[in-house]
C-alpha cells in the first residue's frame, strides 16, 4: 500500500521493500539458490482521494479530503465553507518538531476574522488528533513545555494578513517567538497541542453553529462565606443544552454532559438509585418517586454543587455531582484545599454502559469539561 503521510489512517512506508515470490505459493529458496523475485513494473494507478468525516463539538460534521499522493494537501469542508492546507515535513508525518502548515487557498468572500479563527481552530483540531510519534523525538526548546508538540505556520497567501494574525493570536490559538511590543514582527507563528486542548471550542465554532450560545466571559472574583468558610462566589451552571459534547470514535457515539432536569430525569435517576449495586453506596433508594425529585431539587438549588446527567447518543447512562471542595463538608477533612479545587460523586446506572473501556473515556472527558468550563 503506498504511503500517504496526510491521511488519518496508518499506511506502510514506500521505503520498506520485502522480497516476495512471483508465485505467492512458491518457495523463496530452491537448491540453496535465491530466486529472482524482482516484481514486474506495471503502471501505477493514480491514488484516489481519501475522504474522512470528523465530528466537531456541538455535533458539527467536518469533511476532510486527502489527496492520495505525497504532496501533503488536505481539503476541509464544513457547511458552506471550503478551504485547504499544505503540510511540509522532513520525515514521516507528524514529526512533532518540524511540521510546517500553510493555507493553500482562502476565498475572499470568507475573509473575515470569525472565519479565520474557525478555520485555524478546525485545522488544529484535525491535526492534533493524529497519532503522535514517540515523545523522545520532541526537542526540548528553552521556555517551552517539555515534550511539547508544536506546529509552525508559513506566512504565505492572503490569509496571513495582519488582521487575521492578530485575531488568532488574541484568541490564544497561536503564539509568536518574539513577544516584544515594539518588535513589529508577525512571523514564526506556532501552536502547541497542550495549549490547544485547554481552549473552549464554542467561541471558534460560532460562525457555523445553528444555535448561538451566549459568550461566557470570565468575571472578577468575589468572595463570600458558607458556614464560616471563605470562598469565591461560584459561577452559575448553564441551565439549557449540553455543557460538554465529544465524539468518541472508538465507540462511534457522542458523549455529552448536561444539567439534570427535574421533569426529564427524576424517573431514570429513581430507577438507578433503586439498583442494589447503586443503593449500596448512595443509600438513596425509595419507593416514592418524590424522594428522588426532592433529591435532585436540592442539588439544583445548591450553591456549591450541581447534578449532571451523562449520555451516550442522548441516552442517559450516569449521574454526576460536581462540587467545590472548599465549602463542601468533605473539605473540612482535607488539608491544603485550594479555592478552586473540585470533586465529583458519580454513578453509572445502565449496565450496558459499564466497564473499564467506557469509564476511562468519560472520566477523562469529565476532567476536560472541568478545565474548559468554569462552572463545571
TARA-V188690 format. One record per residue. PHI is phi in degrees with one decimal (* if undefined). D_CENTER is the distance of its C-alpha to the mean C-alpha in Angstrom with 2 decimals. Layout:
# TARA-V188690
phi->[PHI | PHI]
d_center->[D_CENTER | D_CENTER]
This chain:
# TARA-V188690
phi->[* | -68.4 | -75.7 | -141.7 | -83.1 | -107.2 | -68.8 | -73.7 | -77.1 | -77.8 | -128.9 | -85.3 | -67.9 | -72.1 | -79.3 | -98.1 | -121.4 | -122.8 | -67.1 | -141.9 | -78.6 | -56.7 | -100.4 | -57.1 | -97.4 | -85.2 | -80.3 | -82.0 | -120.5 | -147.8 | 57.0 | 61.3 | -117.7 | -80.2 | -74.4 | -72.7 | -109.8 | -63.5 | -71.4 | -74.7 | -81.1 | -118.8 | -60.6 | -84.3 | -78.0 | -62.6 | -64.1 | -85.1 | -62.2 | -107.3 | -109.6 | -111.7 | -118.7 | -106.5 | -105.6 | -82.0 | -55.7 | 63.5 | 63.4 | -93.0 | -90.7 | -126.0 | -102.0 | -117.3 | -109.4 | -111.5 | -69.1 | -76.6 | -103.9 | -93.9 | -90.5 | 60.9 | -113.3 | -134.3 | -111.2 | -116.8 | -144.1 | -145.7 | 55.6 | -95.3 | -97.1 | -147.1 | -157.5 | -142.8 | -138.9 | -120.5 | -126.4 | -118.1 | -155.0 | -88.0 | -152.0 | -57.6 | -98.3 | -81.4 | -102.1 | 77.3 | -138.1 | -140.8 | -73.2 | -124.5 | -109.9 | -129.5 | -70.2 | -81.4 | -156.2 | -153.5 | -67.5 | -64.4 | -68.0 | -99.7 | -78.2 | -129.5 | -60.7 | -65.8 | -73.8 | -61.7 | -63.4 | -61.8 | -68.8 | -66.2 | -62.9 | -63.6 | -60.1 | -71.4 | -59.1 | -68.5 | -67.0 | -76.7 | -94.0 | -70.0 | -60.2 | -90.6 | -68.0 | -57.1 | -63.2 | -68.4 | -83.0 | -85.3 | -72.5 | -95.6 | -87.6 | -62.2 | 87.1 | -105.1 | -58.5 | -63.8 | 71.4 | -84.1 | -84.6 | -116.7 | -128.4 | -108.4 | -104.2 | -87.4 | -84.1 | -130.7 | 87.2 | -68.3 | -61.0 | -85.9 | -86.4 | -58.7 | -62.1 | -71.2 | -62.3 | -65.9 | -67.6 | -71.1 | -72.7 | -63.2 | -79.8 | 87.7 | -75.9 | -130.5 | -128.5 | -126.0 | -65.5 | -103.7 | -97.6 | -66.4 | -65.6 | -99.4 | -70.9 | 68.1 | -93.6 | -125.0 | -124.7 | 82.2 | -60.2 | -145.5 | -133.6 | -118.4 | -65.9 | -62.7 | -78.6 | -63.1 | -74.0 | -95.6 | -96.6 | -68.4 | -78.6 | -55.2 | -60.8 | -86.7 | -90.7 | -56.7 | -64.0 | -118.0 | -81.3 | -70.4 | -106.0 | -82.7 | -99.7 | -63.6 | -75.0 | -95.0 | -108.9 | -65.0 | -109.2 | -59.4 | -76.3 | -120.0 | -119.8 | -146.6 | -123.9 | -130.6 | 50.8 | 65.9 | -105.5 | -82.5 | -156.9 | -67.8 | -67.3 | -82.9 | -68.0 | -80.9 | -64.5 | -70.3 | -76.8 | -122.4 | 83.9 | -78.7 | -75.7 | -152.6 | -134.3 | -146.7 | -83.9 | -103.3 | -65.9 | -66.1 | -109.1 | 66.0 | -140.4 | -88.0 | -107.3 | -133.0 | -124.6 | -141.5 | -68.3 | -64.6 | -122.4 | -60.0 | -72.4 | -85.2 | -113.1 | -58.6 | -66.4 | -71.3 | -66.4 | -60.9 | -63.9 | -63.2 | -64.9 | -92.4 | -71.8 | -53.5 | -66.7 | -78.7 | -60.8 | -59.0 | -103.5 | -92.5 | 65.7 | -111.1 | -69.1 | -166.3 | -77.0 | -83.4 | -64.6 | -66.7 | -65.0 | -68.1 | -61.5 | -64.7 | -61.5 | -69.1 | -62.7 | -63.2 | -65.6 | -68.2 | -93.6 | -74.3 | -94.3 | -121.8 | -153.6 | -148.5 | -90.2 | -124.3 | -115.5 | -95.1 | -133.5 | -108.1 | 50.2 | 68.9 | -97.7 | -59.1 | -128.7 | -159.9 | -116.2 | -135.6 | -109.8 | -97.9 | -131.0 | -90.7 | -68.7 | -56.8 | -100.6 | -79.5 | -59.7 | -68.9 | -64.1 | -72.7 | -101.1 | -111.0 | -100.7 | 58.2 | -80.3 | -85.4 | -62.2 | -114.7 | -69.2 | -129.8 | -139.6 | -148.3 | -106.2 | -149.1 | -148.9 | -107.8 | -89.5 | -98.2 | -59.2 | -68.5 | -105.4 | -90.3 | 126.4 | -63.4 | -64.5 | -78.3 | -58.3 | -60.9 | -74.5 | -74.5 | -67.2 | -63.8 | -68.8 | -65.7 | -64.1 | -62.4 | -59.0 | -64.4 | -75.9 | -92.5 | -111.8 | -62.4 | -89.3 | -84.9]
d_center->[29.86 | 29.39 | 26.65 | 23.83 | 21.73 | 19.32 | 18.39 | 15.37 | 18.08 | 20.18 | 23.63 | 26.97 | 28.15 | 31.40 | 32.88 | 33.38 | 36.66 | 38.30 | 41.90 | 42.51 | 45.74 | 46.81 | 47.49 | 44.42 | 46.91 | 49.26 | 49.58 | 48.36 | 51.60 | 55.16 | 58.27 | 56.29 | 55.38 | 51.87 | 51.65 | 50.62 | 47.10 | 46.25 | 44.53 | 45.95 | 44.08 | 43.13 | 41.60 | 37.84 | 36.24 | 33.69 | 30.17 | 28.54 | 25.37 | 22.28 | 20.25 | 16.71 | 14.99 | 11.26 | 10.07 | 8.36 | 7.98 | 11.68 | 12.51 | 13.17 | 14.09 | 13.94 | 16.63 | 16.59 | 20.12 | 21.01 | 24.62 | 25.87 | 27.70 | 27.07 | 27.02 | 23.26 | 22.81 | 19.89 | 20.17 | 17.61 | 18.76 | 17.44 | 20.20 | 23.01 | 21.20 | 21.55 | 21.17 | 20.99 | 20.42 | 22.30 | 21.25 | 23.89 | 23.90 | 26.79 | 25.72 | 23.39 | 20.04 | 17.72 | 20.01 | 18.05 | 21.02 | 22.57 | 20.36 | 21.38 | 19.83 | 22.21 | 22.05 | 24.54 | 25.57 | 24.91 | 27.10 | 29.31 | 28.89 | 25.20 | 26.02 | 24.82 | 22.64 | 20.18 | 19.72 | 19.48 | 16.54 | 14.81 | 15.62 | 14.61 | 11.15 | 10.77 | 12.43 | 10.22 | 6.99 | 9.31 | 10.98 | 8.67 | 7.72 | 11.51 | 13.52 | 14.58 | 18.34 | 20.13 | 19.62 | 23.35 | 23.04 | 21.27 | 24.02 | 24.43 | 25.10 | 26.94 | 24.97 | 21.47 | 19.45 | 20.80 | 18.93 | 16.70 | 15.07 | 16.32 | 16.78 | 19.92 | 20.91 | 24.36 | 26.31 | 27.63 | 28.07 | 28.40 | 24.77 | 25.51 | 27.99 | 28.25 | 26.88 | 23.55 | 23.26 | 24.10 | 21.60 | 18.52 | 19.88 | 20.66 | 17.16 | 15.93 | 14.16 | 16.96 | 19.80 | 23.32 | 25.51 | 28.42 | 27.78 | 31.45 | 32.24 | 35.24 | 33.87 | 33.10 | 30.88 | 27.84 | 27.24 | 24.96 | 21.63 | 18.76 | 15.09 | 13.52 | 10.22 | 10.97 | 11.61 | 8.84 | 6.11 | 9.10 | 9.55 | 9.49 | 8.76 | 12.10 | 14.51 | 13.29 | 13.24 | 16.72 | 18.76 | 17.76 | 17.30 | 20.35 | 20.46 | 20.32 | 19.25 | 21.12 | 19.57 | 19.49 | 20.88 | 21.65 | 25.24 | 27.91 | 28.21 | 31.13 | 32.62 | 34.49 | 36.11 | 35.59 | 38.38 | 39.32 | 35.82 | 34.59 | 30.90 | 28.83 | 28.94 | 25.66 | 23.63 | 24.08 | 21.30 | 20.34 | 23.00 | 21.84 | 18.85 | 15.49 | 14.25 | 10.73 | 9.50 | 7.05 | 8.46 | 9.66 | 11.32 | 13.65 | 15.24 | 14.90 | 14.22 | 12.29 | 11.82 | 12.88 | 14.63 | 17.53 | 20.73 | 23.60 | 26.35 | 29.99 | 31.18 | 28.28 | 27.44 | 30.76 | 32.05 | 29.06 | 28.70 | 32.49 | 32.33 | 29.73 | 31.86 | 34.87 | 33.32 | 35.41 | 32.48 | 30.72 | 34.03 | 34.89 | 32.26 | 31.91 | 35.56 | 34.84 | 36.56 | 39.06 | 41.03 | 40.83 | 37.76 | 38.54 | 37.75 | 34.12 | 34.08 | 35.51 | 32.95 | 30.03 | 32.02 | 32.52 | 28.82 | 28.12 | 30.98 | 30.02 | 29.21 | 27.45 | 25.34 | 24.05 | 23.42 | 20.25 | 20.03 | 17.25 | 17.30 | 16.56 | 17.15 | 18.92 | 21.17 | 21.45 | 21.19 | 21.31 | 22.43 | 20.90 | 22.80 | 20.91 | 23.62 | 24.55 | 26.46 | 28.95 | 30.87 | 30.24 | 33.20 | 31.41 | 31.01 | 34.77 | 34.71 | 32.10 | 32.99 | 31.22 | 28.89 | 27.00 | 26.80 | 23.05 | 22.70 | 21.24 | 21.73 | 21.22 | 23.68 | 22.45 | 23.90 | 22.96 | 25.75 | 25.34 | 26.62 | 24.79 | 21.40 | 22.59 | 22.24 | 20.46 | 17.95 | 16.49 | 17.14 | 14.89 | 11.91 | 12.79 | 13.88 | 10.77 | 8.92 | 12.03 | 11.99 | 8.56 | 10.20 | 13.26 | 12.01 | 10.69 | 13.65 | 17.06 | 18.86 | 16.57]
